[in-house]
Amino acid sequence: MTLTRKNISHLTALQCPRCGKQYDATVLQSYATCCQQPLTAVYSYDLPAPDFLKGRDHSIWRYREMLPVADPRHIVSLGEGGTPLTTLHTLSARTGVQVLLKDESVNPTGSFKARGISVAVSKAQELGVTHCIIPSAGNAGGALSAYCAKAGMKATVIMPRHTPATLQEECRLYGAELLLTDGLIDSCGRMARQLVQETGGFDMSTLKEPYRLEGKKTMGYEIAEQLHWQLPDVIIYPTGGGTGLIGMWKAFREMQQLGWITGKLPRMIIIQSQNCAPMVQYIENGNLPDDFSGYPSIAYGLAVPQPFAKDMMQEVIRQSDGKALTVTEEEMEAGISEIAAAEGILLSPEGSATYMGLIKLIEKDWVQEDEQVLLFNTGSWYKYR
């Protein structure tokens, strides 16, 4: 593929992950209507060894060839990505495993949502979208509001009524239209679909459009680059809609194709709240009732009772020889205090959940001494008050 001055992307098509049908990536798409699955972006792999990344700024757009925006003039960026990956020395000594932390709380708007929203808004703008609509448990709504403000686009955010006031006010300050509804994010999703039909706005729901996934996968590229093109033995990820989990696995597969990494891929672990754990049930029992519902959680990003991409998440767990498990609300609260006192870091409830999940995995001998385990802090503790 020959790149022109303005075509910075190696994107070739969009594809259904189940049947392989391809969709035109030059026009606006939502999901794979053939199999009712998320669409995934396909790229050509004619890139050299990653030495060419040296000297580029440390945002997600350093990997621009493997992102979908063709014309750099359409990139909407607030400096997302390049987040620190550090060793938690006290917890490593305490647990007997090498505990690493990828801290996404330092992203713009205070969470990992900035990655996916940056790419999705950039591509939406490139394809002519002027109004984005999103159901959100909190952080995604704030991110969409900020990036749409930067792009000069209209944003409509639909949140559960119980969402903390800080997150509601964040959206309003960025100029977004904010709507509140009873229930969890599935209720917000139903309202979003209705508004899309009524207004012609574009649905930015998790994995109902293909490009938030592309932004989230940059976590996988960063992990590999920060660890000198090696990967940890285990990645523990707090999982609601699953975009980050699926995105990282996609990044690992792409880097294998590019020849940037070799060897065994990490075992991927899904952590959910006991209040709302659809993926634990789906993976353990092979089904998820249509009427499955959950309860709110202090880790509000985990309260996703009907994840659209459940089949893709299940496949990541199967391919990686991974697991799905739960932690309680009380365990998350206790973990926040333990980690803060041990390492001087305040993790979000979702971040705490990954550490408490690690403790359970060690107790069950599923994580062995001296293995390298990567935890994720997906958002800032300060946004949860």
C-alpha positions as CSV (number, residue, x, y, z in Angstrom):
1,M,0.0,0.0,0.0
2,T,1.5,3.3,-1.1
3,L,0.7,6.2,1.3
4,T,0.1,9.7,-0.1
5,R,1.0,12.7,1.9
6,K,-2.5,12.8,3.4
7,N,-3.2,9.1,3.8
8,I,-1.5,8.1,7.0
9,S,-3.5,5.0,7.7
10,H,-3.0,1.4,6.5
11,L,-6.7,0.7,7.0
12,T,-8.1,-1.5,4.2
13,A,-11.6,-2.6,5.3
14,L,-14.0,-3.4,8.1
15,Q,-14.8,-7.0,8.9
16,C,-17.3,-9.2,10.7
17,P,-15.4,-11.3,13.3
18,R,-17.8,-14.2,12.9
19,C,-18.3,-14.8,9.2
20,G,-15.5,-12.6,7.7
21,K,-17.8,-10.5,5.5
22,Q,-16.1,-7.2,4.7
23,Y,-17.6,-3.7,4.8
24,D,-16.5,-0.5,3.1
25,A,-14.3,1.5,5.5
26,T,-14.6,4.7,3.4
27,V,-18.3,5.2,4.4
28,L,-19.9,5.5,7.8
29,Q,-20.6,2.1,9.4
30,S,-22.0,0.9,12.7
31,Y,-21.8,-2.9,13.3
32,A,-21.8,-6.1,11.3
33,T,-25.5,-6.5,10.4
34,C,-24.8,-9.9,8.9
35,C,-24.1,-11.5,12.2
36,Q,-25.1,-8.8,14.7
37,Q,-21.4,-8.5,15.8
38,P,-19.0,-5.6,16.3
39,L,-17.0,-4.6,13.2
40,T,-13.3,-4.8,13.4
41,A,-10.8,-2.8,11.3
42,V,-8.4,-4.6,9.0
43,Y,-5.0,-3.2,8.0
44,S,-2.2,-4.0,5.6
45,Y,0.9,-5.1,7.4
46,D,3.7,-3.6,5.3
47,L,5.4,-1.8,8.0
48,P,9.1,-2.1,9.0
49,A,10.5,-2.9,12.5
50,P,9.2,-0.4,15.1
51,D,12.4,1.6,15.1
52,F,10.6,4.2,13.0
53,L,8.6,5.1,16.1
54,K,11.6,6.8,17.7
55,G,11.2,10.5,17.9
56,R,7.4,10.5,17.6
57,D,5.4,12.1,20.3
58,H,4.0,9.7,23.0
59,S,0.3,9.9,22.2
60,I,-1.8,7.2,20.7
61,W,-1.2,8.7,17.3
62,R,2.5,7.5,17.3
63,Y,0.8,4.3,15.9
64,R,-1.1,6.2,13.3
65,E,-0.4,3.7,10.5
66,M,-2.4,1.1,12.4
67,L,-5.2,3.6,13.2
68,P,-8.1,4.4,10.9
69,V,-7.9,8.1,10.2
70,A,-6.6,8.7,6.7
71,D,-6.1,12.5,6.7
72,P,-4.1,13.9,9.7
73,R,-6.1,17.1,9.5
74,H,-9.1,15.2,11.0
75,I,-7.2,14.0,14.1
76,V,-8.9,15.3,17.2
77,S,-6.4,14.9,20.1
78,L,-6.0,16.2,23.6
79,G,-2.7,14.3,24.2
80,E,-4.2,10.9,25.1
81,G,-2.0,7.9,25.6
82,G,1.7,7.5,26.6
83,T,0.5,6.6,30.1
84,P,3.0,5.3,32.7
85,L,3.7,1.6,33.2
86,T,5.5,1.1,36.6
87,T,6.4,-1.7,39.0
88,L,4.6,-1.8,42.3
89,H,7.5,-2.8,44.4
90,T,5.8,-3.1,47.8
91,L,2.9,-5.2,46.4
92,S,5.4,-7.3,44.4
93,A,7.3,-8.2,47.6
94,R,4.0,-8.8,49.4
95,T,2.5,-11.1,46.8
96,G,5.7,-12.8,45.4
97,V,4.8,-11.9,41.9
98,Q,6.1,-9.0,39.8
99,V,3.2,-6.6,39.9
100,L,3.1,-3.9,37.2
101,L,0.5,-1.1,36.8
102,K,-0.7,0.7,33.7
103,D,-2.1,3.9,35.0
104,E,-4.7,5.3,32.6
105,S,-6.0,7.9,35.1
106,V,-3.5,10.4,33.7
107,N,-5.3,10.5,30.3
108,P,-7.3,13.6,29.3
109,T,-10.6,13.6,31.2
110,G,-9.1,11.2,33.7
111,S,-9.7,7.8,32.2
112,F,-8.8,5.3,29.4
113,K,-12.0,6.4,27.6
114,A,-10.0,9.2,26.0
115,R,-8.1,6.7,23.8
116,G,-11.2,5.2,22.1
117,I,-13.1,8.5,21.9
118,S,-10.2,10.3,20.3
119,V,-10.1,7.9,17.5
120,A,-13.9,7.5,17.1
121,V,-14.5,11.2,17.0
122,S,-11.6,11.8,14.6
123,K,-12.9,9.1,12.2
124,A,-16.5,10.3,12.6
125,Q,-15.4,13.8,11.7
126,E,-13.5,12.5,8.7
127,L,-16.7,10.8,7.5
128,G,-18.9,13.8,7.9
129,V,-20.6,13.2,11.3
130,T,-21.7,16.4,13.2
131,H,-23.6,15.0,16.1
132,C,-22.5,12.1,18.4
133,I,-24.8,10.3,20.9
134,I,-23.5,8.0,23.6
135,P,-24.9,6.1,26.5
136,S,-22.4,6.2,29.4
137,A,-21.9,5.0,32.9
138,G,-19.7,8.1,33.4
139,N,-16.2,8.4,32.0
140,A,-17.0,7.8,28.3
141,G,-19.6,10.6,28.4
142,G,-17.1,13.0,29.8
143,A,-14.5,12.0,27.2
144,L,-17.0,12.3,24.3
145,S,-18.1,15.7,25.6
146,A,-14.5,17.0,25.6
147,Y,-13.5,15.6,22.2
148,C,-16.7,16.8,20.5
149,A,-16.0,20.3,22.1
150,K,-12.5,20.2,20.6
151,A,-13.9,19.1,17.2
152,G,-16.8,21.5,17.1
153,M,-19.3,18.7,17.1
154,K,-22.6,18.3,19.0
155,A,-22.5,15.7,21.8
156,T,-25.5,14.1,23.5
157,V,-24.7,12.0,26.6
158,I,-27.2,9.7,28.4
159,M,-26.3,8.6,31.9
160,P,-27.9,6.7,34.7
161,R,-29.5,9.1,37.2
162,H,-27.3,7.8,40.0
163,T,-24.1,8.8,38.2
164,P,-21.9,10.9,40.5
165,A,-22.6,14.7,40.2
166,T,-18.9,15.4,39.2
167,L,-19.3,13.3,36.1
168,Q,-22.6,14.9,35.1
169,E,-21.2,18.4,35.6
170,E,-18.1,17.5,33.5
171,C,-20.3,16.9,30.5
172,R,-22.3,20.1,31.0
173,L,-19.1,22.1,31.3
174,Y,-17.9,20.8,27.9
175,G,-21.1,21.9,26.4
176,A,-22.7,18.5,25.9
177,E,-26.4,17.8,26.1
178,L,-26.9,15.6,29.1
179,L,-29.9,13.3,29.6
180,L,-30.5,11.2,32.7
181,T,-32.5,8.0,33.0
182,D,-33.3,5.4,35.6
183,G,-31.5,2.0,35.5
184,L,-28.0,1.0,34.3
185,I,-26.3,1.6,31.0
186,D,-28.5,-0.8,29.1
187,S,-31.4,1.6,29.8
188,C,-29.3,4.5,28.5
189,G,-28.5,2.4,25.4
190,R,-32.2,2.1,24.6
191,M,-32.7,5.8,24.9
192,A,-29.6,6.4,22.7
193,R,-31.0,4.2,19.9
194,Q,-34.3,6.1,20.0
195,L,-32.5,9.4,19.8
196,V,-30.4,8.2,16.9
197,Q,-33.6,7.4,15.0
198,E,-35.2,10.7,15.9
199,T,-32.2,13.1,15.3
200,G,-30.0,11.4,12.8
201,G,-27.1,11.6,15.2
202,F,-24.4,8.9,15.2
203,D,-24.5,6.2,17.8
204,M,-21.1,6.0,19.7
205,S,-22.2,3.1,22.0
206,T,-19.5,0.6,23.0
207,L,-18.7,-1.5,19.9
208,K,-21.8,-0.3,18.1
209,E,-19.3,1.6,16.0
210,P,-15.8,0.2,14.9
211,Y,-13.3,2.9,16.0
212,R,-13.4,3.2,19.8
213,L,-11.9,-0.3,19.7
214,E,-9.0,1.0,17.6
215,G,-8.2,3.7,20.1
216,K,-8.4,1.3,23.0
217,K,-6.0,-1.2,21.3
218,T,-3.2,1.3,21.6
219,M,-2.9,0.2,25.2
220,G,-1.6,-3.1,23.8
221,Y,0.9,-1.4,21.6
222,E,2.1,0.8,24.4
223,I,2.5,-2.2,26.8
224,A,4.7,-4.0,24.3
225,E,6.8,-0.9,23.5
226,Q,7.2,0.0,27.2
227,L,8.3,-3.6,28.0
228,H,10.8,-3.5,25.0
229,W,8.5,-5.6,22.8
230,Q,7.9,-8.2,25.4
231,L,4.5,-8.9,27.0
232,P,3.6,-9.9,30.6
233,D,2.5,-13.4,31.6
234,V,-0.9,-12.2,32.8
235,I,-3.0,-9.1,32.2
236,I,-5.9,-8.4,34.6
237,Y,-8.5,-6.1,33.2
238,P,-11.6,-4.6,34.7
239,T,-14.3,-5.4,32.2
240,G,-17.7,-3.9,31.4
241,G,-18.3,-3.5,27.7
242,G,-15.0,-5.1,26.9
243,T,-13.5,-2.7,24.4
244,G,-10.2,-2.6,26.2
245,L,-9.9,-6.3,26.6
246,I,-10.8,-7.0,22.9
247,G,-8.7,-4.1,21.7
248,M,-5.5,-5.2,23.5
249,W,-5.9,-8.8,22.1
250,K,-6.4,-7.3,18.6
251,A,-3.2,-5.2,19.1
252,F,-1.2,-8.3,20.1
253,R,-2.4,-10.2,17.0
254,E,-1.5,-7.2,14.8
255,M,1.9,-7.0,16.3
256,Q,2.5,-10.7,15.6
257,Q,1.5,-10.1,12.0
258,L,3.9,-7.1,11.8
259,G,6.7,-9.2,13.3
260,W,7.1,-6.7,16.2
261,I,6.5,-9.4,18.9
262,T,7.1,-13.1,19.2
263,G,6.4,-15.7,21.8
264,K,3.4,-16.6,24.0
265,L,0.7,-14.0,24.5
266,P,-0.6,-13.1,28.0
267,R,-3.3,-14.9,29.8
268,M,-6.2,-12.4,29.8
269,I,-8.3,-12.1,33.0
270,I,-11.7,-10.5,33.2
271,I,-12.6,-8.9,36.5
272,Q,-16.2,-7.9,37.2
273,S,-18.1,-6.7,40.2
274,Q,-20.2,-9.3,42.0
275,N,-23.1,-6.8,41.6
276,C,-23.0,-7.2,37.8
277,A,-21.0,-10.0,36.3
278,P,-22.6,-11.1,33.0
279,M,-19.3,-12.3,31.5
280,V,-18.5,-14.5,34.4
281,Q,-21.9,-16.2,33.9
282,Y,-21.5,-16.3,30.1
283,I,-18.1,-17.9,30.2
284,E,-18.9,-20.3,33.0
285,N,-22.4,-21.4,31.8
286,G,-22.2,-20.7,28.1
287,N,-25.3,-18.5,28.1
288,L,-26.6,-15.1,29.3
289,P,-30.4,-14.7,29.7
290,D,-31.9,-11.9,27.7
291,D,-33.4,-10.6,30.9
292,F,-30.1,-10.6,32.9
293,S,-29.8,-7.5,35.0
294,G,-27.4,-6.3,37.6
295,Y,-27.1,-3.8,40.4
296,P,-25.1,-0.5,40.4
297,S,-21.5,-0.7,41.5
298,I,-19.0,1.7,43.0
299,A,-17.0,0.7,39.9
300,Y,-19.7,2.1,37.7
301,G,-17.8,1.2,34.5
302,L,-18.3,-2.5,35.4
303,A,-22.1,-2.3,35.6
304,V,-22.9,-3.4,32.0
305,P,-25.5,-6.2,32.2
306,Q,-25.8,-6.9,28.5
307,P,-22.5,-6.4,26.8
308,F,-22.8,-6.4,23.0
309,A,-19.4,-8.0,22.4
310,K,-19.8,-10.9,24.8
311,D,-18.9,-13.4,22.1
312,M,-15.7,-11.6,21.3
313,M,-14.7,-11.4,25.0
314,Q,-15.4,-15.1,25.4
315,E,-13.1,-15.8,22.5
316,V,-10.3,-13.7,23.9
317,I,-10.5,-15.7,27.2
318,R,-10.6,-19.0,25.3
319,Q,-7.6,-18.1,23.0
320,S,-5.5,-16.8,25.9
321,D,-6.3,-19.6,28.3
322,G,-7.7,-16.9,30.6
323,K,-10.4,-16.6,33.2
324,A,-13.2,-14.4,34.4
325,L,-13.9,-13.8,38.1
326,T,-15.7,-11.4,40.5
327,V,-14.8,-9.3,43.4
328,T,-17.2,-7.7,45.9
329,E,-17.9,-4.1,46.5
330,E,-16.3,-4.4,49.9
331,E,-13.2,-6.0,48.5
332,M,-12.8,-3.1,46.0
333,E,-13.1,-0.6,48.9
334,A,-10.5,-2.5,50.9
335,G,-8.2,-2.7,48.0
336,I,-8.2,1.1,47.4
337,S,-7.0,1.6,51.0
338,E,-4.4,-1.2,50.9
339,I,-2.8,0.0,47.6
340,A,-2.8,3.6,48.7
341,A,-1.1,2.8,51.9
342,A,1.4,0.5,50.3
343,E,2.3,2.4,47.1
344,G,1.1,6.0,47.5
345,I,-1.4,5.6,44.6
346,L,-5.1,6.1,44.7
347,L,-6.8,3.7,42.3
348,S,-10.3,3.8,41.0
349,P,-12.6,1.0,42.2
350,E,-12.0,-0.7,38.8
351,G,-8.3,-0.5,39.3
352,S,-8.6,-1.8,42.8
353,A,-10.7,-4.7,41.5
354,T,-7.7,-5.9,39.4
355,Y,-5.5,-6.1,42.4
356,M,-8.1,-7.9,44.5
357,G,-8.6,-10.3,41.6
358,L,-4.8,-11.0,41.6
359,I,-4.9,-12.0,45.3
360,K,-7.7,-14.5,44.5
361,L,-5.7,-15.9,41.6
362,I,-2.6,-16.3,43.7
363,E,-4.6,-18.1,46.4
364,K,-5.9,-20.5,43.8
365,D,-2.3,-21.1,42.4
366,W,-3.4,-19.8,39.0
367,V,-0.7,-17.2,39.1
368,Q,2.7,-18.5,40.0
369,E,5.6,-16.9,41.9
370,D,7.8,-14.7,39.8
371,E,5.3,-14.3,37.0
372,Q,4.9,-10.8,35.6
373,V,1.3,-9.6,36.1
374,L,0.0,-6.3,34.7
375,L,-2.9,-4.5,36.4
376,F,-4.9,-1.7,34.9
377,N,-6.1,1.5,36.6
378,T,-8.7,2.7,34.2
379,G,-9.7,6.0,35.8
380,S,-9.0,8.6,38.4
381,W,-10.1,8.0,42.0
382,Y,-10.9,11.7,42.2
383,K,-13.8,11.3,39.8
384,Y,-15.6,8.8,41.9
385,R,-16.5,11.1,44.9
